[in-house]
């Protein structure tokens, strides 16, 4: 009788659909200080060796989320911990993020949109 071992799973990355992986990789690379681990014309993986990263994959007919309008929901979003909400918001906007008018908890977190339209939050809660 053979003994089966349970495979170990590790969280490796989350990948965002987008029209331009290079543009989104530049934005998040600058925002998080990540470097390119792998790149093709259609996919880029950012991160640090041995740690979870972020991927960006080209979708030809990509349509950005319309958050907070549910027509094309947010699809996914990430939460980024920061020490200073105002400074983090300014830096993200300098790098190409936009701030939507709708802010459900502006004192605790800020919802921003990356250059491809994906919502992400900066928060002092993490």
KEVOKE-825677 format. One record per residue: x, y, z of N, C-alpha, C in turn; residue in one letter. Coordinates in steps of 0.1 Angstrom, whole numbers, padded with zeros to 4 digits, always signed. Example, Ala and Ser with C-alpha at 12.3 -4.5 7.8 and 13.67 -1.06 7.14 Angstrom:
<rs>
+0132-0057+0078+0123-0045+0078+0132-0033+0078A;+0128-0022+0071+0137-0011+0071+0129+0000+0079S;
</rs>
This chain:
<rs>
+0008-0012+0000+0000+0000+0000+0009+0012+0000X;+0006+0022-0009+0014+0034-0010+0007+0045-0002X;+0015+0053+0004+0010+0065+0011+0010+0077+0002X;-0001+0084+0001-0002+0096-0007+0001+0108+0003X;+0009+0117-0002+0012+0129+0005+0003+0140+0000X;-0001+0149+0008-0009+0160+0004+0001+0171-0001X;-0001+0176-0013+0008+0186-0019+0006+0199-0011X;+0017+0206-0010+0018+0219-0003+0015+0230-0013X;+0005+0239-0010+0002+0250-0018+0007+0263-0012X;+0012+0272-0020+0017+0285-0015+0010+0296-0024X;+0006+0306-0018+0001+0317-0025+0012+0324-0033X;+0011+0325-0046+0022+0330-0054+0019+0344-0060X;+0007+0346-0065+0004+0359-0070-0011+0361-0073X;-0015+0373-0075-0028+0375-0081-0025+0383-0094X;-0033+0379-0104-0031+0385-0117-0043+0393-0122X;-0040+0405-0127-0051+0414-0131-0051+0414-0146X;-0064+0413-0152-0066+0415-0166-0064+0430-0169X;-0059+0433-0181-0057+0447-0185-0055+0448-0200X;-0055+0459-0206-0052+0461-0220-0037+0463-0222X;-0030+0468-0212-0015+0471-0214-0008+0466-0201X;-0002+0454-0201+0005+0449-0189+0017+0457-0186X;+0024+0463-0195+0036+0471-0192+0032+0484-0185X;+0021+0490-0189+0017+0502-0182+0013+0499-0167X;+0005+0488-0165+0001+0485-0152+0013+0480-0143X;+0022+0473-0149+0034+0469-0142+0043+0481-0138X;+0044+0491-0146+0051+0503-0143+0045+0509-0131X;+0032+0511-0131+0024+0517-0120+0027+0510-0107X;+0023+0497-0106+0025+0489-0094+0039+0487-0090X;+0048+0486-0099+0062+0485-0096+0067+0497-0089X;+0064+0509-0093+0068+0521-0087+0060+0523-0074X;+0048+0519-0073+0040+0521-0061+0045+0512-0050X;+0048+0499-0053+0052+0490-0043+0067+0487-0042X;+0075+0492-0051+0089+0489-0051+0092+0475-0056X;+0083+0469-0064+0085+0456-0069+0093+0456-0082X;+0100+0445-0085+0107+0445-0097+0101+0434-0106X;+0104+0434-0119+0099+0424-0128+0106+0411-0126X;+0098+0401-0124+0104+0387-0123+0103+0379-0136X;+0093+0383-0144+0091+0376-0156+0083+0385-0165X;+0086+0385-0178+0078+0394-0187+0078+0388-0201X;+0066+0389-0208+0064+0387-0222+0056+0399-0227X;+0053+0400-0239+0044+0410-0244+0030+0410-0238X;+0026+0398-0234+0012+0397-0229+0011+0394-0214X;+0022+0392-0207+0021+0390-0192+0034+0395-0185X;+0032+0401-0174+0043+0405-0166+0040+0401-0151X;+0050+0396-0145+0049+0392-0130+0059+0401-0123X;+0054+0408-0113+0062+0417-0104+0063+0410-0090X;+0074+0413-0083+0075+0409-0069+0089+0408-0065X;+0091+0400-0055+0104+0397-0049+0106+0382-0049X;+0117+0376-0052+0119+0362-0051+0114+0356-0038X;+0106+0345-0039+0102+0338-0027+0090+0345-0020X;+0084+0356-0025+0073+0362-0019+0062+0364-0029X;+0049+0365-0025+0038+0367-0034+0040+0379-0042X;+0035+0379-0054+0036+0390-0063+0023+0394-0070X;+0025+0402-0080+0013+0407-0088+0016+0404-0103X;+0006+0399-0110+0007+0397-0124-0003+0405-0132X;+0001+0408-0144-0008+0416-0153-0008+0409-0167X;-0020+0406-0171-0021+0398-0184-0030+0406-0194X;-0025+0406-0206-0032+0414-0217-0045+0406-0221X;-0056+0414-0221-0069+0409-0227-0072+0418-0238X;-0074+0413-0250-0076+0421-0262-0089+0430-0260X;-0099+0425-0255-0112+0432-0254-0114+0437-0240X;-0104+0440-0233-0105+0444-0219-0114+0456-0217X;-0123+0455-0208-0132+0466-0204-0130+0468-0189X;-0126+0480-0185-0123+0483-0171-0136+0482-0162X;-0134+0479-0149-0145+0480-0140-0151+0493-0140X;-0164+0494-0136-0172+0506-0135-0175+0510-0121X;-0167+0505-0111-0170+0507-0097-0172+0521-0094X;-0182+0526-0086-0191+0517-0079-0203+0513-0086X;-0205+0517-0099-0216+0512-0107-0214+0497-0109X;-0224+0489-0106-0223+0475-0107-0224+0469-0121X;-0225+0478-0131-0226+0473-0145-0214+0464-0149X;-0202+0468-0145-0190+0459-0146-0183+0461-0133X;-0186+0452-0123-0182+0453-0110-0167+0454-0109X;-0162+0456-0097-0147+0458-0095-0139+0446-0098X;-0144+0435-0100-0137+0423-0105-0128+0417-0094X;-0120+0425-0089-0111+0422-0077-0104+0435-0073X;-0099+0435-0061-0091+0446-0057-0082+0442-0046X;-0071+0450-0044-0062+0447-0033-0062+0458-0023X;-0058+0455-0011-0057+0464+0000-0042+0466+0003X;-0038+0479+0004-0024+0482+0006-0023+0490+0019X;-0015+0485+0029-0014+0491+0042-0004+0503+0040X;-0007+0514+0046+0001+0526+0046+0001+0533+0060X;+0010+0542+0063+0011+0549+0075+0003+0562+0074X;+0003+0568+0063-0003+0581+0061-0012+0581+0048X;-0025+0582+0051-0035+0581+0039-0033+0592+0029X;-0031+0605+0034-0030+0616+0025-0017+0615+0016X;-0006+0611+0023+0007+0610+0015+0006+0598+0005X;+0000+0587+0009-0002+0576+0000-0011+0579-0012X;-0022+0586-0009-0031+0590-0020-0023+0599-0030X;-0016+0609-0025-0008+0618-0034+0002+0610-0042X;+0009+0601-0036+0019+0593-0044+0012+0585-0054X;+0002+0578-0051-0005+0569-0061-0010+0578-0072X;-0016+0589-0070-0021+0598-0080-0009+0603-0089X;+0002+0606-0083+0014+0611-0090+0018+0600-0100X;+0016+0587-0096+0020+0576-0105+0010+0572-0115X;-0002+0578-0115-0012+0575-0125-0025+0570-0120X;-0027+0569-0107-0040+0565-0101-0050+0576-0102X;-0062+0573-0101-0073+0584-0100-0081+0581-0088X;-0087+0591-0082-0096+0590-0071-0110+0592-0075X;-0118+0581-0073-0132+0583-0077-0139+0591-0066X;-0150+0597-0070-0158+0606-0061-0163+0598-0050X;-0169+0586-0052-0175+0577-0042-0164+0572-0033X;-0164+0575-0020-0154+0571-0010-0162+0566+0002X;-0163+0552+0004-0172+0547+0014-0166+0548+0028X;-0154+0551+0030-0148+0551+0043-0135+0560+0044X;-0136+0572+0039-0124+0580+0036-0115+0583+0048X;-0120+0582+0060-0112+0584+0072-0103+0572+0075X;-0108+0560+0071-0101+0547+0074-0093+0542+0062X;-0098+0544+0050-0092+0540+0038-0096+0549+0026X;-0088+0548+0015-0091+0555+0003-0092+0545-0008X;-0103+0547-0016-0104+0538-0028-0098+0546-0039X;-0089+0540-0047-0083+0546-0058-0084+0537-0070X;-0082+0542-0082-0083+0534-0094-0070+0533-0101X;-0064+0521-0104-0052+0521-0111-0053+0525-0125X;-0043+0526-0133-0044+0531-0147-0053+0523-0156X;-0056+0510-0152-0065+0502-0160-0079+0502-0154X;-0081+0510-0144-0095+0511-0138-0098+0502-0127X;-0089+0493-0122-0091+0484-0111-0091+0492-0098X;-0101+0491-0090-0101+0497-0077-0091+0491-0068X;-0084+0499-0060-0075+0493-0049-0077+0503-0037X;-0074+0498-0025-0076+0506-0013-0062+0508-0007X;-0060+0520-0001-0049+0522+0008-0056+0525+0022X;-0050+0518+0032-0056+0519+0045-0045+0519+0056X;-0049+0525+0067-0040+0525+0079-0044+0513+0088X;-0054+0506+0084-0059+0494+0092-0050+0482+0090X;-0041+0482+0080-0033+0470+0078-0018+0473+0081X;
</rs>
